[in-house]
Amino acid sequence: MIRYVAFLRGFNTSGQVSIEELNEQFKNCGFQNFNTYIQTDNVIFETEETDETAIAKKIEDQLKSKLGYEVKAII
């Protein structure tokens, strides 16, 4: 497993999405051992995937599907 950090831009600025909901979306992406970092909306997670562009797209697509707006993920 490779450990990554996803920096989420434009996410949860109004506090409408709980940490539990955010973790659920990372679970839905198939990632493991995910956790938010120090009360931010940045997430540390693990995956076997190595293509950082594909990982970011997967996160962005999942969050857009769930939230209805675009969130930029930087891996």
N, C-alpha and C positions, 0 to 999 in steps of 0.2 A: 504494500500500500504506500502511496505517496501522499504526503500531507501538504495541503494547500491552504491559502487564505483567500477568501473572496471579499473584496472591498465593494460594497454596494453603494452606488451613488444615486441620489434621488429617491431613496427608500425610507419609508416610515418617518418622514419628516413631521408628520402630525401625530405620531404615536398610535395610529389606528390598527396596526398589525402587531400582535403579541410575539414574544420570543418563541413561544410554543408553536405558533402558526408558521413562523419563519423556519424553525427546525423541521416541521412537517414537510415543507416544500423541499428542503434538502434531502429528506428521506425519500420523497417522491422522485427525486432525480437519481436515486440509487446510491447516494453517497453514504459513507459510514463515519462513525466517531465525530459527528458534527457538534459544534457548540459555538455560541456567540462569544465574542471577545469583550470582556469588561464592559458590559452594558452598552455596547455599540451594536450597530446592525452589520458588523463585519463578522464573517463566519469562518472558523477553522474547521476543515473537514478532510477526510481521506477518500481516495478512490484509486482504482487500478489504472484509470485513464491517464494518458500522458499528454494529450493535445489540449493545451491551455485555452486555445481559441474555441474549441468544441465544448470544453467544460463551461466557459463563460456563456456561450450561446445556450447551452442546456439550462443554466440557471436563469438567464434572461427570459427565455421562452416559458419556463415554468412559472416564474413570478408574474409575467404579463398575463398568462392564462388564468392564474388565480386572482390577481389583484385588478386586472383590467387597465393597467398602465405600465409604461416601460420603465425598467430599472436597469441601469448600466452596471454590469459586473466586471470588475477588474481582478484578474487572478494573479 
